[in-house]
């Protein structure tokens, strides 16, 4: 078990070092989401109430579109350098490869989310009226909810022609429950939560994460064997 966790940490650190050496993917998806946020704010007009109502949904729409582009590139280095086949030959468990890459992908999405959130609050003029720690939890659980199935599907579609189109088609319907829970929960926190709805939406995200992080770790073995 200790060896398994060490393999997960090694895989995650490897991907994080790759991102730090060449942060093109992070900057690219960040500015893509930023452009989307400004377009939505411009289209919504200058009515403050409307902007505040759509702030949470716009944030998660940007993160969702960001995730499809970011996750699509998560296996690029392994495929270009033939490293995925070498990982299969090494005594590394397939689940450790998945969890390491999924953690790294979740961190990439979380960095983008943390950078976008203050900008959304400023552009949409929506102060945080609820609990700040709940907003943090929604960001963390929402990003992990996208990262787990996204990493699995990215591994499946990485060798397919037109993977950049195929991945969103498979991912978006799968993460609708998590996206709705994250968007609604974030909106509730930003607007204030007098009815105490936040714990319920957090529970949906926790359940979604538990299901997909466990199932995806098991199924990834078949993806690696096929590779």
Residue, then its C-alpha position, 0 to 999 in steps of 0.5 A: x500500500x505504501x508503494x502504491x501511494x509512492x507511485x501516485x505521488x511520483x506520477x503527480x509530481x512528474x506531471x506538475x514538474x512538466x507544467x512548471x517547466x512549460x506553463x503554456x497549457x495553464x496560461x492558454x486555458x486561463x485566457x480562454x476562460x477569461x475571454x468567455x467571462x468577459x463576453x458573457x458579462x458584456x452580453x448580459x449588459x450593465x444590470x448588476x442584479x443580472x450579473x450577480x445571478x449568473x456569476x456562479x454559472x459563468x465561472x463554472x462554464x468557463x472552468x468546464x470549457x477549460x477542462x476539455x482543453x486542459x485534459x485533452x493535453x494531459x497525455x500529450x507528452x506520454x504519447x509524443x515520447x512513447x512514455x506511456x508504453x514504458x510506464x506499462x512495462x514498468x512495475x507501476x500499477x495502472x491505478x497509480x498512473x491514473x490517480x497521479x495524473x488525475x491529481x495533477x489535472x485537478x491541481x491545474x484546474x484548481x489553479x485556473x479556478x482560483x485565478x478566475x474567481x476574483x476576476x468573476x467577483x470583480x467583473x460581475x460585482x458580486x461580493x461573497x455574502x456566504x461562508x468563504x470556506x464553502x466557496x473554497x470547498x466548491x472550487x476544490x470538489x468541482x475541479x476534482x469532479x471534472x478531473x477524475x472522469x476527464x482523465x479517464x476519458x482523455x486516456x481513452x480518446x488520446x489516440x483517437x483522431x479528433x480527440x479534441x472534439x471527441x473528449x468534450x462530447x463524452x465528458x460534458x454529459x457525464x459531468x452535468x450533475x457535478x457541474x450543476x451542483x458546483x454552479x448552484x452551490x457557488x451561486x448560493x455562497x455568493x448571494x448568501x445562504x439563508x436557507x442552508x442549501x450549501x451542505x446539500x450541494x456539497x454532498x452531491x459533489x462529494x458523492x459524485x467524486x467518490x463514485x468517479x474517483x473509485x470507478x475510474x481508477x479501476x477502469x483505467x487498467x483497461x485503458x493502459x492495457x489497450x495502449 
